[in-house]
Amino acid sequence: MHSPAADLSVAEIIDELALYLRPPGLGIHAVSTGRDVVLRNAQTYLGQNWDPATPWKQQIEAQLTALRNLPDTSPRVAMLALPSDTGCGIVRGASWGPAAIRKHLKHAPVADFGDVFTVPQLLADDMHSPAQLARTQDALYPQVEVSRRRTLPVSPVSCTARVYQLLLAGCPGIRPLLLGGDHTVTWPALTTLLAAATNCDDIGIVHFDAHTDLLPHRLGINICFATWAYHINEQLGRGNRMVQIGIRASGYPCEHWEQTLGVRQIWADVARELGPEKLADTISQHLQQHNLRRVYVTHDIDGTDAYWASACGTPEPAGLSPAMVFAILDRLAADGIEVFGADVVELAPGLSLDPQASQRTCATATAYTLASLNLLQGADSPTALARELMAPIGLDFATGPTS
């Protein structure tokens, strides 16, 4: 068992973060094939002053120090990525989502701690034998003394949970945005944020998705893309604190989930009947009714209609429009809701055979990323910049067809 993050010095936190994090795009292991492309993309994103030969630890230290030195009145917002799709269940490809979003962003809009390094054959440490864990620890951490090496996580879920623990200890109050990856990645991020909160009574989850993700397990797997929401809802104690918007692919009706698990769902057909403003009103009223003043926002890209979000593992027609998502995010800001963390997941740019459709999906995911970052920073109109940046490539999220 590794040392509690709270017991570590800042220097020790930085040292350990450097074990798990890589420059943006380098979380996917590339020794020869594709490595030059990944390095060029990282250079473009980080700027010409970035030297690939310089240890990423220096960037981690500089960014963590800058965040720690911000005035107490300034939100400490950071971004990182988990390029893992090991927890998906149908079609893989979401591991390339973070790279596509960063390419559309062009440069880091906030402190970017890079990628959690991912071993694509693994998911969570408790799923693997001691022998396998030891072999992977030896491969990842040869510079670490053996007795300590045996305490270090190696799987995407386990490493991400530890990274969040370290970031929270090194910079209390940090508000992270995570780029996925399949929807499994929400679990280590959110469960760690909840565990660190002194009081969760006013915390809620705003969850955009075509699917409920409310299975207690899937084929014997406890934590994956189809189960994370169940376990987070249980950790919160149910009570209608998880609001799921855009559901339309489920083996059970809305009433089943609401009555058995104590969630609040607004299915896509209802959302489309309401329209953006009335939908935002409904979400606002629910949060106020349950005194939910702090929320985590998770965007599964397939919650949005397939016209805008076809490049994912499970695109679904008749979904939300970006205008609906934007209306809800703007209302969170207008209501003074504190967004303490967020993620954007399931973008899989290579899964669409139509280049224009893939471009639309990447742009939509990028717009959600920018809007979420603005929310984390406390902006009054979090979606304004997202709309502005997408307009030059011909995307008008306020209108646009639905399938």
C-alpha positions as CSV (number, residue, x, y, z in Angstrom):
1,M,0.0,0.0,0.0
2,H,1.4,3.4,-1.0
3,S,1.7,6.3,1.5
4,P,-1.3,8.5,2.1
5,A,-0.9,11.5,-0.2
6,A,-1.7,13.9,2.6
7,D,1.5,12.6,4.4
8,L,3.8,13.5,1.6
9,S,5.7,16.7,1.1
10,V,5.1,18.8,-2.1
11,A,8.5,17.5,-3.4
12,E,7.5,13.9,-2.8
13,I,4.1,14.5,-4.5
14,I,5.8,15.9,-7.6
15,D,8.3,13.0,-7.7
16,E,5.4,10.5,-7.6
17,L,3.3,12.3,-10.1
18,A,6.2,12.2,-12.5
19,L,6.0,8.4,-12.3
20,Y,2.5,8.3,-13.7
21,L,2.2,11.3,-16.0
22,R,3.6,11.9,-19.5
23,P,3.5,14.9,-21.9
24,P,0.2,15.3,-23.7
25,G,-0.3,12.5,-26.2
26,L,2.5,10.4,-24.8
27,G,0.3,8.4,-22.5
28,I,-0.2,5.9,-25.3
29,H,2.9,3.8,-25.5
30,A,4.6,4.3,-28.9
31,V,8.2,3.1,-29.4
32,S,8.5,3.4,-33.1
33,T,5.3,3.4,-35.1
34,G,3.4,6.6,-34.6
35,R,5.9,8.1,-32.1
36,D,7.1,10.9,-34.5
37,V,3.5,12.0,-35.1
38,V,2.8,12.0,-31.3
39,L,5.9,14.1,-30.6
40,R,5.1,16.6,-33.4
41,N,1.5,17.0,-32.0
42,A,2.8,17.5,-28.5
43,Q,5.3,20.1,-29.8
44,T,2.5,22.0,-31.6
45,Y,0.3,21.9,-28.5
46,L,2.9,22.8,-25.9
47,G,4.8,25.3,-28.1
48,Q,8.3,25.5,-29.5
49,N,9.8,26.2,-26.1
50,W,8.9,22.7,-25.0
51,D,12.0,20.4,-25.3
52,P,11.0,16.7,-25.5
53,A,14.4,15.9,-23.9
54,T,13.5,17.8,-20.7
55,P,11.9,15.5,-18.1
56,W,8.2,16.1,-17.8
57,K,8.6,16.3,-14.1
58,Q,9.8,19.9,-14.6
59,Q,6.6,20.9,-16.2
60,I,4.6,19.1,-13.5
61,E,6.5,21.1,-10.8
62,A,6.1,24.4,-12.6
63,Q,2.4,24.0,-13.1
64,L,1.7,22.7,-9.6
65,T,3.7,25.6,-8.2
66,A,1.8,28.2,-10.3
67,L,-1.5,26.8,-9.2
68,R,-0.5,26.7,-5.5
69,N,0.6,30.4,-5.8
70,L,-2.7,31.6,-7.1
71,P,-4.7,34.0,-4.9
72,D,-7.4,32.2,-2.8
73,T,-10.1,33.9,-4.9
74,S,-8.8,32.4,-8.2
75,P,-10.1,28.9,-9.1
76,R,-7.3,26.4,-9.5
77,V,-8.2,24.7,-12.7
78,A,-6.2,22.0,-14.4
79,M,-6.6,19.5,-17.2
80,L,-5.2,16.0,-17.7
81,A,-6.1,13.0,-19.8
82,L,-6.5,9.2,-19.5
83,P,-6.2,7.7,-22.9
84,S,-7.7,4.4,-22.0
85,D,-10.5,2.5,-23.6
86,T,-9.9,-0.8,-21.9
87,G,-13.1,-0.4,-19.9
88,C,-15.4,-0.1,-22.9
89,G,-17.6,-3.0,-24.0
90,I,-18.3,-2.8,-27.7
91,V,-15.9,-0.9,-30.0
92,R,-12.6,0.6,-28.9
93,G,-11.1,3.8,-30.1
94,A,-11.7,6.3,-27.4
95,S,-8.1,6.2,-26.3
96,W,-7.4,8.7,-29.1
97,G,-10.1,11.1,-27.9
98,P,-7.7,13.3,-25.8
99,A,-5.3,13.8,-28.7
100,A,-8.1,14.9,-31.0
101,I,-9.5,17.4,-28.5
102,R,-6.0,18.9,-27.9
103,K,-5.5,19.1,-31.6
104,H,-8.7,21.2,-31.9
105,L,-7.7,23.3,-28.9
106,K,-4.3,24.0,-30.6
107,H,-2.7,25.0,-27.2
108,A,-3.3,24.3,-23.5
109,P,-6.0,26.7,-22.3
110,V,-5.2,25.9,-18.6
111,A,-2.5,24.0,-16.8
112,D,-2.2,20.7,-18.6
113,F,-0.5,17.9,-16.6
114,G,-0.4,15.7,-19.6
115,D,-1.5,12.0,-19.8
116,V,-1.8,9.3,-17.2
117,F,0.5,6.7,-18.8
118,T,-1.6,3.8,-19.9
119,V,-0.9,0.1,-20.2
120,P,-3.7,-0.8,-22.7
121,Q,-4.0,-4.4,-21.7
122,L,-4.8,-3.5,-18.0
123,L,-7.8,-1.8,-16.4
124,A,-7.7,-1.9,-12.6
125,D,-5.0,-3.3,-10.3
126,D,-7.5,-5.6,-8.3
127,M,-8.2,-7.5,-11.6
128,H,-4.7,-8.8,-12.0
129,S,-2.5,-11.4,-10.3
130,P,0.4,-10.4,-8.1
131,A,2.8,-11.8,-10.6
132,Q,1.4,-9.6,-13.4
133,L,1.4,-6.6,-11.2
134,A,5.0,-7.2,-10.3
135,R,6.1,-7.6,-13.9
136,T,4.4,-4.4,-15.0
137,Q,5.8,-2.5,-11.9
138,D,9.2,-3.7,-13.0
139,A,8.6,-2.4,-16.5
140,L,7.2,1.0,-15.5
141,Y,9.3,1.9,-12.5
142,P,12.8,0.3,-12.8
143,Q,14.3,3.4,-11.2
144,V,12.3,2.9,-8.0
145,E,13.6,0.7,-5.1
146,V,11.9,-2.7,-5.2
147,S,10.1,-2.6,-1.9
148,R,8.5,0.7,-2.8
149,R,7.9,-0.4,-6.4
150,R,5.7,-3.1,-5.2
151,T,3.3,-0.5,-3.7
152,L,2.8,1.5,-7.0
153,P,-0.3,1.2,-9.2
154,V,0.1,0.2,-12.8
155,S,-3.4,0.0,-14.3
156,P,-5.3,3.1,-15.8
157,V,-8.0,3.2,-13.2
158,S,-5.7,2.7,-10.3
159,C,-3.0,5.2,-11.5
160,T,-5.7,7.9,-12.2
161,A,-7.1,7.5,-8.7
162,R,-3.6,8.0,-7.3
163,V,-2.9,11.0,-9.5
164,Y,-6.1,12.7,-8.3
165,Q,-5.1,11.9,-4.6
166,L,-1.7,13.5,-5.2
167,L,-3.1,16.6,-7.0
168,L,-5.6,17.2,-4.3
169,A,-2.9,16.9,-1.6
170,G,-0.4,19.1,-3.6
171,C,-3.0,21.7,-4.5
172,P,-6.0,21.7,-2.2
173,G,-9.1,23.0,-4.0
174,I,-7.9,22.1,-7.4
175,R,-10.7,21.6,-10.0
176,P,-9.6,19.1,-12.6
177,L,-11.0,18.4,-16.0
178,L,-10.3,14.9,-17.3
179,L,-10.2,13.9,-21.0
180,G,-11.1,10.3,-21.7
181,G,-11.0,7.6,-22.8
182,D,-14.1,5.5,-22.3
183,H,-16.6,6.4,-19.5
184,T,-14.8,4.1,-17.0
185,V,-12.3,7.0,-16.5
186,T,-15.0,9.0,-14.6
187,W,-15.0,6.6,-11.7
188,P,-11.4,7.0,-10.4
189,A,-11.6,10.8,-10.8
190,L,-15.0,11.3,-9.2
191,T,-14.7,8.7,-6.4
192,T,-11.4,10.3,-5.3
193,L,-12.9,13.8,-5.4
194,L,-15.9,12.6,-3.3
195,A,-13.6,10.8,-0.8
196,A,-11.6,14.0,-0.3
197,A,-14.7,16.2,0.3
198,T,-15.4,17.0,4.0
199,N,-19.1,17.1,3.4
200,C,-21.0,15.7,0.4
201,D,-24.5,16.7,1.4
202,D,-24.8,19.4,-1.3
203,I,-23.0,17.5,-4.1
204,G,-24.7,16.3,-7.2
205,I,-23.8,14.8,-10.6
206,V,-24.9,16.2,-13.9
207,H,-24.4,13.3,-16.4
208,F,-25.0,13.6,-20.2
209,D,-25.3,10.2,-21.8
210,A,-27.3,8.0,-24.1
211,H,-26.9,5.1,-21.6
212,T,-27.5,4.9,-17.9
213,D,-24.2,3.2,-16.9
214,L,-26.1,1.9,-13.8
215,L,-25.3,-1.8,-13.8
216,P,-23.8,-3.0,-10.5
217,H,-21.4,-5.2,-12.6
218,R,-20.9,-6.2,-16.2
219,L,-19.9,-9.8,-16.8
220,G,-18.4,-9.9,-13.3
221,I,-16.5,-6.6,-13.8
222,N,-17.3,-4.2,-11.0
223,I,-15.9,-0.9,-12.5
224,C,-16.2,-0.3,-16.2
225,F,-18.0,2.0,-18.7
226,A,-21.4,0.4,-17.8
227,T,-21.1,0.4,-14.0
228,W,-19.3,3.6,-12.9
229,A,-22.5,5.5,-12.4
230,Y,-24.1,2.8,-10.2
231,H,-21.1,2.8,-7.8
232,I,-20.9,6.6,-7.7
233,N,-24.6,6.8,-7.0
234,E,-24.2,4.4,-4.1
235,Q,-21.2,6.4,-2.8
236,L,-23.4,9.5,-2.8
237,G,-26.2,7.6,-1.0
238,R,-28.7,7.9,-3.9
239,G,-31.3,10.6,-3.1
240,N,-31.8,12.0,-6.6
241,R,-28.4,13.5,-6.6
242,M,-27.4,12.0,-9.9
243,V,-29.2,13.7,-12.8
244,Q,-28.9,11.8,-16.1
245,I,-29.8,13.7,-19.3
246,G,-30.2,12.3,-22.8
247,I,-30.9,8.6,-21.9
248,R,-32.4,6.7,-24.8
249,A,-30.7,3.3,-25.0
250,S,-31.7,1.2,-22.0
251,G,-33.1,-2.2,-21.2
252,Y,-35.5,-0.7,-18.7
253,P,-37.7,2.3,-18.7
254,C,-37.0,5.5,-16.9
255,E,-39.3,4.6,-14.0
256,H,-37.2,1.5,-13.2
257,W,-34.0,3.4,-12.6
258,E,-35.6,6.3,-10.8
259,Q,-37.6,4.0,-8.4
260,T,-35.0,1.4,-7.7
261,L,-31.8,3.5,-7.6
262,G,-33.0,7.0,-6.7
263,V,-31.6,8.8,-9.7
264,R,-33.3,11.6,-11.7
265,Q,-33.4,11.0,-15.4
266,I,-34.5,13.2,-18.3
267,W,-34.7,11.0,-21.4
268,A,-33.8,12.4,-24.7
269,D,-37.3,12.4,-26.1
270,V,-38.5,14.5,-23.1
271,A,-35.5,16.8,-23.4
272,R,-36.3,17.4,-27.1
273,E,-39.9,18.2,-26.3
274,L,-38.8,20.7,-23.6
275,G,-36.2,22.5,-25.8
276,P,-33.0,24.0,-24.4
277,E,-34.4,26.7,-22.1
278,K,-37.2,24.6,-20.5
279,L,-34.7,21.7,-20.1
280,A,-32.3,24.0,-18.3
281,D,-35.2,25.2,-16.1
282,T,-36.0,21.6,-15.2
283,I,-32.4,20.8,-14.2
284,S,-32.1,24.1,-12.3
285,Q,-35.3,23.4,-10.3
286,H,-34.2,19.8,-9.5
287,L,-30.8,21.0,-8.2
288,Q,-32.4,23.7,-6.1
289,Q,-35.1,21.4,-4.7
290,H,-32.4,19.0,-3.5
291,N,-30.1,21.7,-2.3
292,L,-27.3,20.6,-4.6
293,R,-24.9,23.5,-4.8
294,R,-21.8,21.7,-5.9
295,V,-21.8,19.4,-9.0
296,Y,-19.5,17.3,-11.1
297,V,-20.3,17.4,-14.8
298,T,-19.6,14.4,-17.0
299,H,-20.1,14.5,-20.8
300,D,-20.4,11.2,-22.6
301,I,-20.3,12.4,-26.2
302,D,-23.0,9.9,-27.2
303,G,-25.5,11.7,-25.1
304,T,-25.5,14.2,-28.0
305,D,-27.4,13.3,-31.2
306,A,-25.5,11.2,-33.7
307,Y,-25.4,14.0,-36.2
308,W,-23.1,15.9,-33.9
309,A,-21.5,12.9,-32.2
310,S,-21.1,9.9,-34.6
311,A,-17.4,9.3,-33.9
312,C,-17.8,7.2,-30.7
313,G,-18.2,3.6,-29.8
314,T,-22.0,3.7,-29.5
315,P,-23.6,6.6,-31.4
316,E,-27.3,7.0,-30.9
317,P,-29.8,9.0,-33.0
318,A,-32.5,11.2,-31.6
319,G,-30.3,12.6,-28.9
320,L,-29.5,16.0,-27.3
321,S,-28.4,18.9,-29.4
322,P,-25.4,20.9,-28.4
323,A,-27.7,23.9,-27.8
324,M,-29.4,21.8,-25.0
325,V,-26.1,21.0,-23.4
326,F,-25.0,24.6,-23.6
327,A,-28.2,25.9,-22.1
328,I,-27.7,23.6,-19.0
329,L,-24.1,24.6,-18.6
330,D,-25.0,28.3,-18.8
331,R,-27.8,27.8,-16.3
332,L,-25.4,26.2,-13.8
333,A,-23.2,29.3,-14.1
334,A,-26.2,31.7,-13.8
335,D,-27.4,29.8,-10.7
336,G,-24.1,30.1,-9.0
337,I,-23.5,26.3,-8.9
338,E,-19.9,25.4,-8.1
339,V,-18.5,22.9,-10.6
340,F,-15.7,21.2,-8.8
341,G,-14.7,18.7,-11.5
342,A,-15.6,17.6,-15.0
343,D,-14.8,15.2,-17.8
344,V,-15.4,14.7,-21.5
345,V,-15.3,11.1,-22.6
346,E,-16.0,8.5,-25.4
347,L,-14.8,10.6,-28.3
348,A,-13.3,8.1,-30.8
349,P,-12.3,10.1,-33.9
350,G,-11.2,7.1,-35.9
351,L,-14.5,5.2,-35.7
352,S,-16.4,7.4,-38.2
353,L,-15.8,6.6,-41.8
354,D,-17.1,10.0,-42.8
355,P,-14.4,12.7,-42.3
356,Q,-16.9,15.5,-41.9
357,A,-18.8,13.6,-39.3
358,S,-15.6,12.9,-37.4
359,Q,-14.7,16.5,-37.6
360,R,-18.1,17.5,-36.2
361,T,-17.7,15.1,-33.3
362,C,-14.3,16.3,-32.5
363,A,-15.5,19.9,-32.6
364,T,-18.4,19.1,-30.4
365,A,-16.2,17.4,-27.8
366,T,-13.8,20.3,-27.9
367,A,-16.7,22.8,-27.4
368,Y,-17.8,20.8,-24.3
369,T,-14.3,20.8,-23.1
370,L,-13.9,24.6,-23.4
371,A,-17.3,25.2,-21.8
372,S,-16.5,22.8,-18.9
373,L,-13.2,24.6,-18.3
374,N,-15.0,27.9,-18.2
375,L,-17.5,26.6,-15.7
376,L,-14.6,25.3,-13.5
377,Q,-13.1,28.8,-13.7
378,G,-16.4,30.4,-12.7
379,A,-17.2,32.2,-15.9
380,D,-20.6,33.9,-16.2
381,S,-21.2,32.7,-19.8
382,P,-19.2,29.5,-20.0
383,T,-20.3,28.5,-23.5
384,A,-19.7,31.8,-25.3
385,L,-16.1,31.1,-26.2
386,A,-16.9,27.5,-27.3
387,R,-19.5,28.8,-29.7
388,E,-17.1,31.5,-31.0
389,L,-14.2,29.1,-31.6
390,M,-16.4,26.6,-33.5
391,A,-18.0,29.1,-35.8
392,P,-15.0,29.4,-38.2
393,I,-15.3,25.8,-39.1
394,G,-18.9,26.2,-40.0
395,L,-20.6,24.8,-36.9
396,D,-23.6,26.6,-35.5
397,F,-24.5,24.7,-32.3
398,A,-27.5,26.9,-31.8
399,T,-29.3,25.4,-34.8
400,G,-28.0,22.4,-36.7
401,P,-30.1,19.4,-37.6
402,T,-30.8,16.3,-35.5
403,S,-31.2,12.8,-36.8
